[in-house]
Structures are given as C-alpha cells and as structure tokens.
Amino acid sequence: MTDGSLSIIFVEDDDSLRAGTFQALQLEGFNVAAFPAATAALREIAADFDGVVISDVRLPVLDGIEFFARIRDIDPDIPVIFTTAHGDVSMAVDSMKDGAADFFTKPYAIERLARSVRQAADRRKLLLENRRLRSQLEGNARTGWMGSSVVAGRAERIVREVAQTDADLLISGAPGTGKSHVARLIHDLSPRRNRPFVVLDPGIFANEEANVLIYGRDPSVALSRSGLIERANGGTLVIEALESIPARDLPRLISLVDQRNFIALGADRPRNVDIRIIGTTTLFRQGNDSVSVRDRGLEDRLSGITVTLPPLVERRDDIPELFRMFVADFERSLERSADDLSEIEWQHLVSHDWPGNLRELRTFAQNFVLGLTRLAQPVEPGTTGASLQSLVANFERTLLEDAMRRSGGRVADVQRSLNIPRKTLYDKLAKYGLRASSYRP
C-alpha cells in the first residue's frame, strides 16, 4: 500500500537526520517535502492543506512551538506531529494539550511515525470533507427556496443574518411558503449546525402520551425516556404552527421559552437545556392587534426577531426558476425526463396566483414530470373542430385540474371552492379521468 497522495511537510534542521527520515518516509509511500527551517515550510501551508506537518521542537530562527502557533493561525485543525530530544519532552506534552496530534522522542521508529501520520491524515481528510459538505450546503442554501427576485434577495439576506445569532425567532408566512424549510436552513447556517435539529409538530398533542413524547419520563416513574426537548439539547427546537397548539399546553411551552428548563413526567426538579427555539406561524400581526389572545404569550416571546416569508404572488419572477429546480429534483428522484412546457402550460405557470405557494408549485412540478398535469391546448382561430362544446370542455377540465392541485386532491375542498354539488363534481372527475389520488402529496 502506498500513500503517495498523502502530503507531509517535514521540518528538521539536522541535515543527516532530515535526509534519512525524508528517504524513510518516501519508502513508506508518502509525498514528502523536507525543510531545514520553519520559515520556509510556513510558506507552503494554507488553510486547505490536506496533509500532516512533522516538525522538530528545537529549530533556528522560528522554533517548533512558535511554528505550531503560526500554523494554528492559518488553520487550527492542521495536524502537527512533533519530534523532540529528551530534554524537550515537557514542551511537546504542553503542545499536545494545545492541540498537537502527537510527539516522538528521538530516535524514533519510522513505522510508528508513519502509523501516527496516517491516523492524523484520516482525521484531517474527514474534517476537510465535512467542511466541503458544509460549504456546499451554504452554497446551495439559496436554491432551496429563495429565487433571484429583489423580494427573495431581501429575505435571503435576513435569513443569513439571523442564522448567525443565537436568538429565538418567529417565522411567519402563508401556508406553503417554506417556513419549515427556512427553519432548517437557519439551523444549517448557524453555529449549532452540527448539533440536533428537532421539530415539535402540533399534531403530537393529539397523542395520549404527548407529555412523555415531548418532555420525557423520569426513571423514578418507569423506564426512563427522553422527550423531544431533551433530544434538542445543544441544538435547535422548532415549534411549528403556534396557532394550532392547544391552549392547555401553552403554559408549559411558555415556561420552556422563559426558563430554558422543563420537568419530565415524574421528576421532582426541572432539567436545564441549551436550545435555540424557532416558532412558525401562518398568522400575521398587524399594528398592535395580536393574532389571538390565546396565542399572544408564546408568539410574543418568540417574535423579537420575525422572518416573514413572502407568498409566490409577490415574487412572480421567481416562479419559473423555482419550477425548473423542482422539475430537476423530480427528474433525478423519479429517474425520468419531463416533456417541454407547452405554451398554455407556460401561461398557467406565470399567470396563476399559486395560493398554495411553494407546496402547490412543487406538487405541480411533480405531476408535470409524471405527465399528470398536461393542460389542454387552445384551438387556433379558424381551424375546424373548435366547437363551443370542446372549448368549454377544455376550460372545465383545466379548472378542475387546477382546483385539484390547489387542494392536494381533497374533493371536499374542491367542491367548496367551485361551489358545485358533490355528485356533479364526481361525474365531471369521472368524465375527464381525473383521480384525487394523483394530486395528493
């Protein structure tokens, strides 16, 4: 096995020892650059250096300890292994406390040194890969929902600024504007990105064991169980749809926000947690009027910073870009290619108000890739077959498809929105071959 792709910067002022070790490390398969002084080696080290530094502690001009400090200024995670004489062992030990990867007392066995180098290089490789993925995440953050319009750019700047704080916040917006996604985005761009991300959905309150699921259970009662709040410790807790939380459950959540502690089932004392709390709501506040008296306590505590997400109708310029992004995602996941948009489908895309916002647009893109959203083509004036009956039928089918997409296939909602008898609706769905299941997420 060779490690030719693994780079070592080796600093040793003793000419014979430097030459011998250089040759031995090359025979081990490493790519080695040897230097008699730290000042020359330092010029070869950058923050993206993917190898390992081996340095003597005693060096002229710039000694090994100062060399180590300079490396840490470039990137504190670059692995440095020290070689030292017996009299300098205490200095090497101190450097280990400051983050050095290892140290070896002269004379040292090349096999042991090579093993330590490989271990340090593996850690460095993993760290750089994590950085790359994080950078990719941050680079891709924009494409997650923002778009390129002025409105979207303003929202993006706010999200990025908010992510760097550790303050609680409220995300508000109409249904389908991407509140949950933005909450995750804020977490992934924050200093807590490598810590837990836990979502508390209000649907959990309907469970008969809601208190245990949320707050956990103390071992004094029965088998210990950690709840959602405890699992979020060190990270981010998202409390979704504040307006849907039952009134009886609000006081405990308000106490959590205020005190940063909670009492598990059967416990006799509270447990402290280090969490950032993000709330989401579809309700808006105008002036001094609260969305409701019941919601005011929890909403007020989280609304010191409020991120309001604009509906698609306020940023129409983003719709084609977002549609293409969704189509590309579904083409990859479904392993199939979508047809080109027809003129009438393009007109629908740019003129429709998208009351369901991103959720509705994403469903439309999914059905488009599946071939389930083909809209009827208009008949050119003067051509045969353009009877009033066919024009009405095309319009009626398009209207039904649009309503089915908006409702996510919920027939009762379609019936209410179109204000037609239920049997008539079913007859028309059957006439045009429209199935509710095709429009459900």
C-alpha positions in Angstrom: 0.0 0.0 0.0 1.3 3.5 -0.8 0.2 6.9 0.4 1.5 8.9 -2.5 -1.4 11.3 -2.4 -0.8 12.0 1.3 1.4 15.0 1.8 3.9 15.5 4.6 5.8 18.7 5.4 8.8 17.7 7.4 11.0 20.3 9.2 14.3 19.2 10.7 17.5 21.3 11.0 19.8 18.3 11.4 20.9 17.6 7.8 21.7 13.9 8.2 18.5 13.2 10.2 16.4 15.2 7.8 17.8 13.3 4.8 17.4 9.9 6.5 13.9 10.5 7.6 12.9 12.0 4.3 14.0 8.9 2.5 12.4 6.6 5.0 9.0 8.4 4.7 9.2 8.2 1.0 9.8 4.5 1.2 6.6 4.3 3.3 4.8 5.8 0.3 4.3 9.4 1.4 4.7 12.5 -0.7 7.3 14.4 1.4 8.6 18.0 1.3 11.5 18.5 3.7 12.8 21.8 5.0 15.7 22.8 7.3 13.8 25.8 8.8 10.2 26.5 9.7 10.1 29.9 7.9 10.4 28.2 4.5 7.9 25.5 5.4 5.4 28.0 6.6 5.1 29.5 3.1 3.8 26.1 1.8 1.0 25.8 4.3 -2.5 27.1 3.5 -5.9 26.6 5.1 -6.8 23.9 2.6 -3.6 21.9 3.3 -4.7 18.3 3.3 -1.7 16.6 4.8 0.4 16.4 8.0 3.2 18.6 9.4 6.1 16.9 11.2 8.4 19.3 13.0 11.3 19.3 15.4 10.7 21.4 18.6 14.2 23.0 18.5 14.6 25.0 15.3 16.7 28.1 14.4 15.0 31.5 13.9 11.4 30.2 14.3 11.2 27.3 16.9 8.7 24.5 16.7 6.3 25.9 19.3 6.1 29.3 17.5 5.8 27.4 14.2 2.9 25.5 15.7 1.2 28.8 16.8 1.6 30.2 13.3 0.1 27.1 11.8 -2.9 27.3 14.2 -3.4 30.9 13.0 -3.7 29.5 9.4 -6.0 26.6 10.4 -6.1 25.3 14.0 -7.1 21.8 12.6 -4.0 21.1 10.6 -2.3 18.1 12.3 1.2 18.7 13.7 3.4 15.9 15.0 6.5 17.0 17.0 9.8 15.2 17.2 11.9 16.1 20.2 15.0 15.3 22.2 14.6 14.0 25.8 15.1 17.4 27.3 12.2 18.9 25.4 9.6 16.4 26.3 7.7 18.8 28.6 7.4 21.3 25.7 6.0 18.6 23.5 3.5 17.5 26.1 2.3 21.1 26.5 1.9 21.3 22.8 -0.3 18.2 22.9 -2.6 20.0 25.3 -2.8 22.9 22.8 -3.9 20.5 20.0 -0.8 18.9 18.6 -1.5 15.5 17.0 1.4 13.5 18.6 5.0 13.7 19.5 8.0 11.3 19.2 11.3 11.3 21.2 14.4 10.9 19.1 15.4 8.4 17.9 12.0 7.2 16.7 10.8 4.2 14.8 9.7 5.2 11.3 6.9 2.5 11.4 5.3 4.1 14.5 5.7 7.6 13.0 4.1 6.5 9.7 1.2 5.0 11.6 0.6 8.2 13.5 0.8 10.2 10.3 -1.9 8.0 8.7 -4.2 8.4 11.7 -3.8 12.1 11.7 -4.3 12.3 7.9 -7.5 10.3 8.2 -8.9 12.8 10.7 -7.8 15.7 8.5 -9.4 14.2 5.5 -12.7 13.7 7.3 -12.6 17.2 8.7 -12.0 18.7 5.2 -14.8 16.6 3.8 -17.2 17.9 6.4 -16.1 21.5 5.6 -16.7 20.8 1.9 -20.1 19.5 2.6 -20.9 22.4 4.8 -19.7 24.9 2.2 -21.8 23.1 -0.4 -24.8 23.3 1.9 -24.2 27.1 2.3 -23.7 27.5 -1.4 -26.9 25.6 -2.2 -28.9 27.4 0.5 -30.1 29.9 -2.0 -31.6 27.4 -4.3 -33.6 25.8 -1.6 -36.4 28.4 -1.8 -35.2 31.9 -2.4 -35.0 32.6 -6.1 -33.4 35.7 -7.7 -36.0 38.4 -7.3 -35.5 41.5 -5.2 -38.0 40.3 -2.7 -36.3 36.9 -2.4 -32.9 38.5 -2.1 -34.1 40.6 0.8 -35.5 37.6 2.5 -32.3 35.7 1.9 -30.2 38.4 3.5 -32.4 38.4 6.6 -32.2 34.6 6.9 -28.4 34.6 6.6 -28.0 37.4 9.2 -30.5 35.8 11.6 -28.7 32.4 11.3 -25.5 33.9 12.8 -27.3 34.9 16.0 -28.4 32.5 18.7 -31.6 34.4 19.5 -35.1 32.8 19.4 -37.2 33.8 16.5 -40.5 33.5 14.7 -41.0 32.6 11.1 -44.4 33.7 9.7 -45.9 33.2 6.3 -48.9 31.9 4.4 -49.3 28.1 4.1 -46.7 26.6 1.7 -44.2 29.5 1.8 -41.5 27.2 3.2 -41.4 28.0 6.9 -40.2 24.6 7.9 -37.6 24.6 5.2 -36.3 28.0 6.3 -36.2 26.9 9.9 -33.9 24.1 8.8 -31.9 26.4 6.7 -31.3 28.8 9.6 -30.1 25.9 11.7 -27.8 24.6 9.0 -26.2 28.1 8.6 -25.9 28.6 12.3 -23.1 27.8 14.8 -25.4 24.9 16.0 -25.3 23.3 12.6 -23.6 20.1 13.9 -26.0 19.8 16.8 -29.5 18.3 16.9 -32.4 19.7 14.9 -35.7 18.7 16.4 -39.2 19.6 15.2 -42.2 19.7 17.5 -45.3 19.3 15.3 -48.6 20.4 17.0 -50.1 17.1 15.8 -48.2 15.4 18.6 -50.6 17.0 21.2 -53.4 14.7 20.0 -51.4 11.7 21.1 -52.4 10.3 24.5 -48.7 10.1 25.5 -47.9 13.7 24.3 -46.4 14.7 27.6 -44.0 11.8 27.6 -43.1 12.3 23.9 -42.4 16.0 24.4 -41.0 16.2 28.0 -39.8 12.7 28.6 -40.2 10.4 31.6 -38.1 10.2 34.8 -36.7 6.8 35.8 -38.4 7.2 39.2 -41.8 6.5 37.4 -40.9 3.8 34.9 -38.3 3.1 32.3 -36.6 6.4 31.5 -37.4 8.1 28.2 -36.0 11.3 26.8 -38.5 13.6 25.1 -38.2 15.9 22.1 -37.0 18.8 24.2 -34.2 16.9 25.8 -33.1 15.5 22.4 -32.7 19.0 21.1 -30.2 19.9 23.8 -27.3 21.8 22.3 -29.2 22.4 19.0 -32.4 23.9 17.7 -36.0 23.2 18.7 -38.6 24.2 16.1 -42.2 24.6 17.4 -44.4 24.5 14.3 -47.8 26.1 13.8 -48.1 28.0 17.1 -51.7 28.8 16.3 -52.6 25.1 16.3 -51.2 24.4 19.8 -54.0 23.6 22.3 -54.5 26.3 24.9 -53.9 23.9 27.8 -50.4 23.1 26.5 -49.2 26.7 26.1 -48.2 27.5 29.7 -45.5 24.7 29.8 -44.1 25.8 26.4 -44.0 29.4 27.5 -42.2 28.3 30.7 -39.7 26.5 28.5 -39.0 29.6 26.4 -38.7 31.8 29.6 -36.7 29.5 31.8 -34.9 27.1 29.4 -35.9 24.2 31.6 -38.7 21.6 31.8 -40.0 18.9 34.1 -40.1 15.4 32.9 -43.0 13.1 33.9 -42.5 12.0 37.5 -39.4 14.2 38.1 -39.2 16.3 41.2 -36.9 19.0 39.7 -36.6 20.7 36.3 -33.9 19.8 33.8 -32.0 22.6 32.1 -31.5 22.6 28.3 -29.3 24.7 25.9 -31.5 25.2 22.9 -32.4 27.8 20.3 -36.2 27.9 19.8 -37.8 28.8 16.4 -41.5 29.2 16.1 -43.5 29.1 12.9 -47.0 30.5 12.3 -49.3 31.2 9.4 -51.0 34.0 11.2 -49.9 37.6 11.0 -50.0 40.6 13.3 -50.9 44.0 12.0 -50.3 47.1 14.1 -51.0 46.3 17.8 -53.6 43.6 17.1 -52.5 40.1 18.1 -53.4 37.1 16.0 -55.4 36.0 19.0 -55.4 36.5 22.8 -54.7 32.8 23.3 -51.6 32.8 21.2 -50.1 36.1 22.4 -47.9 34.8 25.1 -45.9 32.3 23.1 -45.9 34.3 19.9 -44.7 37.5 21.8 -41.8 35.6 23.4 -40.5 34.4 20.0 -41.3 37.4 17.9 -38.3 39.6 19.0 -36.9 38.6 15.6 -39.5 37.8 13.0 -38.8 36.5 9.5 -41.8 36.9 7.2 -41.8 34.8 4.1 -43.4 36.4 1.0 -46.1 34.4 -1.0 -45.3 33.5 -4.6 -47.7 36.0 -5.9 -45.4 38.8 -4.5 -42.4 37.4 -6.3 -43.6 36.1 -9.7 -40.2 36.5 -11.2 -39.0 33.5 -9.1 -41.7 31.1 -10.3 -40.0 29.8 -13.5 -36.7 29.4 -11.7 -38.3 27.5 -8.8 -40.4 25.4 -11.1 -37.2 24.3 -13.1 -35.5 23.5 -9.8 -38.4 21.3 -8.6 -38.6 19.6 -12.0 -34.9 18.8 -12.0 -35.2 17.4 -8.5 -38.1 15.1 -9.5 -36.4 14.1 -12.7 -33.5 12.8 -10.6 -35.6 11.1 -7.9 -38.1 9.6 -10.4 -35.5 8.7 -13.0 -37.4 10.1 -15.9 -37.4 13.1 -18.1 -40.2 15.7 -18.4 -41.6 16.9 -21.7 -41.1 20.5 -22.7 -43.7 23.0 -21.4 -46.5 23.8 -23.8 -47.5 27.4 -24.4 -50.7 27.0 -22.4 -48.7 25.4 -19.5 -46.2 28.2 -19.6 -49.0 30.8 -19.4 -50.5 28.9 -16.5 -47.2 28.8 -14.7 -46.6 32.6 -14.9 -50.1 33.8 -14.6 -51.5 31.5 -11.9 -51.6 33.1 -8.3 -50.3 29.9 -6.6 -52.3 30.3 -3.4 -50.7 27.1 -2.1 -47.3 28.8 -2.7 -44.2 26.6 -2.9 -46.1 23.5 -1.8 -48.5 23.9 -4.7 -45.8 24.7 -7.2 -43.8 21.7 -6.1 -46.8 19.4 -6.5 -47.4 20.9 -9.9 -43.8 20.2 -10.9 -44.0 16.6 -9.6 -47.2 15.9 -11.6 -45.7 17.6 -14.6 -42.7 15.2 -14.5 -45.2 12.3 -14.1 -47.2 13.5 -17.1 -50.3 14.2 -14.9 -50.7 18.0 -15.5 -50.9 18.3 -19.2 -53.2 21.2 -19.9 -55.4 21.3 -22.9 -54.0 23.3 -25.9 -56.1 26.2 -27.1 -57.6 25.8 -30.5 -56.3 28.2 -33.1 -59.0 30.5 -34.5 -60.3 29.5 -37.9 -59.5 25.8 -37.5 -62.1 23.1 -37.7 -63.2 21.3 -34.7 -63.1 24.4 -32.5 -66.7 23.9 -31.3 -68.1 25.8 -28.3 -68.6 22.4 -26.6 -64.9 21.4 -27.0 -63.7 24.8 -25.8 -66.0 24.7 -22.7 -64.8 21.1 -22.0 -61.1 22.1 -22.2 -61.7 25.0 -19.9 -63.7 22.9 -17.5 -61.0 20.2 -17.3 -58.3 22.8 -16.8 -60.4 24.4 -14.0 -60.9 21.1 -12.3 -57.2 20.1 -12.5 -56.2 23.5 -11.1 -58.6 23.1 -8.1 -57.4 19.5 -7.5 -53.8 20.7 -7.4 -54.6 23.5 -5.0 -56.5 21.3 -2.6 -54.0 18.4 -2.8 -56.7 16.1 -4.1 -59.2 16.8 -1.3 -62.5 16.5 -3.1 -64.5 18.3 -0.3 -62.2 21.3 -0.7 -62.7 21.3 -4.5 -66.4 21.1 -4.0 -66.4 24.1 -1.7 -64.1 26.2 -3.9 -66.1 25.5 -7.1 -69.5 25.6 -5.3 -71.0 22.6 -7.2 -73.0 19.6 -5.9 -70.9 16.7 -4.8 -72.4 14.2 -7.3 -71.9 16.7 -10.2 -68.2 17.0 -9.2 -67.7 13.3 -9.1 -69.4 12.9 -12.5 -67.1 15.5 -14.0 -64.0 14.0 -12.5 -65.0 10.7 -14.0 -65.8 12.3 -17.3 -62.2 13.7 -17.6 -60.4 10.8 -16.0 -59.2 12.8 -13.0 -58.4 10.9 -9.9 -58.0 12.6 -6.5 -55.1 10.2 -5.6 -53.0 11.6 -8.4 -53.0 15.1 -6.8 -52.2 14.0 -3.2 -48.6 14.7 -2.0 
